[in-house]
């Protein structure tokens, strides 16, 4: 698929860094969404930077799922654990 995604540290305590590398198409914005286990979107933002920080802020510890979209298509998804 021409790209790779790294998320570290995972599990995280205060923040984690997400890096998208080796993508081979032009992207206007990456849309990042974070969902809790009940599938409520608890965090969402858009960025043009393929490396960005995810902050815990006021989220409780637990298991979360993320989606990254680009150009209205799902780009990547995974699990993030907040301690």
Secondary structure, 3 states (H helix, E strand, C coil): CCCEEEEECCCECCEEEEEEECCCCCCCCEEEEEECCCCCEEEEEEECCCEEEEECCCCCCEEEEEEEEECCEEEEEEEEEEC
